[in-house]
Amino acid sequence: MENTASKADQRLQRRIKKRQAKDQQRQRREGRLLVSAPEPRPKDQPSPLMAKTDGQLKLIRAIKQSPQVLVTGPAGTGKSYIPATIAADWLREGKVQKIVLCRPMVSVGRSMGFLPGDQDEKTQPWMIPLLEPLIERLGKGFVEHALRSGKIEMAPLETMRGRTFKNCFVIIDEAQNCTLQQLKMIVTRIGEDTQLVIDGDIAQSDLPDSGLSNLLLLAKKFAIDCVSVELGLEDVVRSGIVKQWLTAFYKENM
């Protein structure tokens, strides 16, 4: 069964790569991959990222001190916003050469390779929570050019196998919906000078056995040299009534 699944996965990988190559050829014909065009300047230096809670401060410090960070917590705690904001600042400052954004697309219900459009068109709707902080910090023009030139990459989980990331800031968002095998594929592909942040809300997993939960257990059991940050309801920074709803749903495990 395992060999059959592996062969099917390999066939899917080849199919996706062929489709991506065709998409890029079409984009070049349409003049959409204008990487030779002058790169827009990022927005003027924004104000420094400020933590609003003790948990957020712990997360900011963890990212700056450890190359691999695992962060969990409910919606509204900044577990996605903070890594994306720091990634934008590091790209501006030249601390990394590239930002890689990755999110499982469980709601599709089938491989994204069968969805219409090129890779970016298929991926972008799921990446909005990560793209918004980048646009906020760098400006829309800079982000659009960076997406075309490859400085910012939206990478589906299906395309991560066999890759090694160097001098990148890699964010795996909504990782509660990743399997342990998918997360294994990620954490073992991180190369030199690369920052990895894996975030998610285990209570909101759509899987019967969340890979993120198991990854945290492995990290603790084998004393892996990474930092785990757990954000709680006290770290929710959204408006009053939204926080009340989030608290109610979270406490009822809904």
MARFIVEX-215798 format. One line per field, with one value per residue (C-alpha): residue number from 1; x, y, z. Coordinates in steps of 0.1 Angstrom, whole numbers, plus 2048, in hexadecimal, padded with zeros to 3 digits. Layout:
num: c(NUM, ...)
px: c(X, ...)
py: c(Y, ...)
pz: c(Z, ...)
***
This chain:
num: c(1, 2, 3, 4, 5, 6, 7, 8, 9, 10, 11, 12, 13, 14, 15, 16, 17, 18, 19, 20, 21, 22, 23, 24, 25, 26, 27, 28, 29, 30, 31, 32, 33, 34, 35, 36, 37, 38, 39, 40, 41, 42, 43, 44, 45, 46, 47, 48, 49, 50, 51, 52, 53, 54, 55, 56, 57, 58, 59, 60, 61, 62, 63, 64, 65, 66, 67, 68, 69, 70, 71, 72, 73, 74, 75, 76, 77, 78, 79, 80, 81, 82, 83, 84, 85, 86, 87, 88, 89, 90, 91, 92, 93, 94, 95, 96, 97, 98, 99, 100, 101, 102, 103, 104, 105, 106, 107, 108, 109, 110, 111, 112, 113, 114, 115, 116, 117, 118, 119, 120, 121, 122, 123, 124, 125, 126, 127, 128, 129, 130, 131, 132, 133, 134, 135, 136, 137, 138, 139, 140, 141, 142, 143, 144, 145, 146, 147, 148, 149, 150, 151, 152, 153, 154, 155, 156, 157, 158, 159, 160, 161, 162, 163, 164, 165, 166, 167, 168, 169, 170, 171, 172, 173, 174, 175, 176, 177, 178, 179, 180, 181, 182, 183, 184, 185, 186, 187, 188, 189, 190, 191, 192, 193, 194, 195, 196, 197, 198, 199, 200, 201, 202, 203, 204, 205, 206, 207, 208, 209, 210, 211, 212, 213, 214, 215, 216, 217, 218, 219, 220, 221, 222, 223, 224, 225, 226, 227, 228, 229, 230, 231, 232, 233, 234, 235, 236, 237, 238, 239, 240, 241, 242, 243, 244, 245, 246, 247, 248, 249, 250, 251, 252, 253, 254)
px: c(800, 81C, 82E, 80E, 808, 82C, 828, 808, 818, 835, 81D, 80A, 82B, 834, 812, 814, 837, 82B, 80D, 823, 83B, 81E, 810, 832, 835, 812, 81B, 83A, 826, 80D, 829, 820, 843, 855, 871, 888, 873, 881, 878, 861, 86E, 85D, 848, 85A, 866, 847, 846, 856, 841, 834, 826, 804, 806, 820, 81A, 820, 840, 84B, 844, 857, 875, 874, 875, 892, 8A5, 89D, 89E, 880, 861, 840, 823, 800, 7E2, 7BE, 7B4, 7BC, 7DC, 7F4, 803, 802, 805, 824, 83A, 82E, 836, 859, 85F, 856, 86E, 88B, 886, 887, 8A7, 8B8, 8B9, 8A8, 8A7, 885, 863, 852, 82D, 81C, 7F9, 7E6, 7C7, 7B1, 790, 797, 790, 7A7, 7CA, 7CF, 7DF, 7BC, 7B0, 7AE, 7C9, 7EE, 7FF, 7FC, 7D7, 7D0, 7E3, 7DC, 7BA, 7C8, 7E6, 7D3, 7D9, 7FE, 7FF, 7ED, 809, 823, 80F, 80B, 830, 83F, 824, 80E, 824, 843, 830, 822, 844, 854, 839, 842, 868, 867, 872, 851, 844, 823, 82B, 811, 81A, 818, 837, 84D, 85A, 87F, 886, 89F, 89A, 8B8, 8B9, 893, 878, 85F, 83D, 826, 804, 7E6, 7FD, 7E3, 7D5, 7F6, 7FE, 81D, 82D, 827, 837, 854, 859, 85B, 872, 88B, 88E, 89A, 8BD, 8D6, 8CC, 8A7, 88C, 86F, 84F, 833, 812, 7F0, 7D2, 7D1, 7AD, 7A2, 7B2, 79D, 7B2, 7AB, 7D0, 7E1, 804, 80C, 802, 818, 835, 833, 834, 853, 865, 85F, 868, 889, 892, 893, 8A6, 887, 871, 84C, 835, 811, 7FA, 7D9, 7B9, 7CB, 7DF, 7C0, 7C3, 7A3, 787, 772, 754, 76A, 780, 760, 755, 777, 779, 756, 75E, 781, 774, 758, 772, 75F)
py: c(800, 818, 812, 817, 838, 843, 83B, 84E, 86C, 86B, 86B, 889, 89B, 897, 8A2, 8C1, 8CA, 8C7, 8DD, 8F7, 8F7, 8FD, 919, 92A, 928, 937, 953, 95C, 95E, 975, 98A, 982, 977, 998, 990, 9A7, 9C5, 9DC, 9D0, 9E8, 9F6, 9E9, A00, A19, A08, A00, A03, 9E7, 9C8, 9CC, 9AF, 9B5, 998, 985, 967, 97B, 989, 965, 95C, 97A, 971, 94D, 954, 96B, 952, 930, 924, 90E, 918, 905, 91C, 911, 925, 930, 948, 96D, 968, 973, 951, 956, 97C, 97F, 966, 976, 999, 98F, 97D, 99D, 9B1, 998, 997, 9BD, 9BD, 9A2, 989, 96F, 96E, 95E, 959, 937, 935, 914, 90A, 8E9, 8ED, 8D3, 8E4, 8DD, 8B8, 8AD, 8B5, 8D9, 8CD, 8C7, 8EA, 904, 91F, 920, 918, 93B, 93D, 91C, 925, 94A, 947, 932, 949, 969, 969, 967, 97F, 99B, 9A1, 9A0, 9BA, 9CF, 9D0, 9D0, 9DF, 9CE, 9D7, 9C8, 9A8, 9A3, 9A6, 98F, 975, 976, 976, 95B, 96F, 966, 943, 934, 90F, 8F4, 8D7, 8C0, 8D1, 8D1, 8AD, 8AC, 8D1, 8E1, 905, 91B, 93F, 940, 948, 92B, 92D, 90F, 91D, 909, 8EC, 8DA, 8CE, 8BF, 89A, 891, 884, 8A6, 8B8, 89F, 8A8, 8CD, 8CC, 8B6, 8CD, 8EC, 8F6, 911, 934, 92B, 934, 91C, 924, 90A, 917, 909, 904, 8DF, 8E4, 8EC, 8CF, 8BF, 89F, 883, 883, 8A6, 8A5, 8C4, 8B4, 896, 8AD, 8BF, 89E, 893, 8B4, 8B0, 88B, 88E, 8B1, 8BF, 8E0, 8F5, 90C, 906, 923, 91E, 93B, 93C, 94F, 96A, 971, 977, 99B, 99F, 9B6, 9AF, 99C, 988, 97E, 973, 95E, 94E, 947, 937, 921, 917, 90E, 8F9, 8E8, 8F3)
pz: c(800, 809, 7E7, 7D5, 7E7, 7E0, 7BB, 7B9, 7CB, 7B2, 795, 7A5, 7AA, 785, 77A, 790, 783, 75F, 765, 777, 759, 741, 758, 758, 732, 72F, 748, 735, 714, 726, 734, 757, 762, 75D, 775, 761, 76A, 785, 7A7, 7B9, 7DA, 7F9, 80D, 824, 844, 858, 87E, 891, 899, 8BD, 8D1, 8E1, 8F9, 90D, 8F6, 8D7, 8E6, 8EC, 8C8, 8BA, 8D0, 8C6, 8A1, 8A5, 8BB, 8AC, 887, 88D, 8A0, 8A5, 8B0, 8BA, 8C5, 8BC, 8A1, 8A7, 8BA, 89E, 899, 873, 872, 887, 873, 852, 85F, 86B, 84A, 837, 84C, 847, 822, 821, 836, 822, 83E, 827, 801, 7FF, 811, 80C, 817, 81A, 826, 823, 80E, 81E, 814, 7EF, 7F5, 7D8, 7CB, 7C1, 7A1, 793, 79B, 77F, 77B, 780, 7A1, 7B0, 7A6, 7B7, 7D6, 7DC, 7EC, 808, 80D, 813, 839, 832, 814, 826, 840, 824, 810, 830, 836, 813, 7FD, 7E2, 7C5, 7D5, 7E0, 7BD, 7AD, 7C7, 7C0, 79B, 7A0, 7BA, 7D9, 7E8, 7E0, 7E8, 7E9, 7EB, 802, 7E3, 7D4, 7F3, 7EF, 7E5, 7EA, 801, 80D, 813, 81F, 821, 839, 837, 847, 84A, 853, 860, 866, 87C, 85A, 850, 855, 868, 847, 837, 854, 853, 82F, 839, 858, 847, 829, 83B, 831, 83C, 847, 846, 85F, 862, 874, 876, 885, 88B, 8A2, 8AC, 8B9, 896, 884, 868, 86B, 883, 88C, 889, 87C, 890, 8B1, 8AA, 89F, 8C0, 8D3, 8BF, 8C5, 8EA, 8EC, 8D9, 8E6, 8C2, 8C1, 8B8, 8CC, 8D3, 8DB, 8E7, 8E4, 8F7, 8F9, 90D, 8ED, 8D7, 8CB, 8B7, 8C1, 8E0, 8D2, 8BA, 8D7, 8EA, 8CD, 8C9, 8EE, 8EE, 8D0, 8DD, 8FF, 8F0, 8D9, 8BA)
***
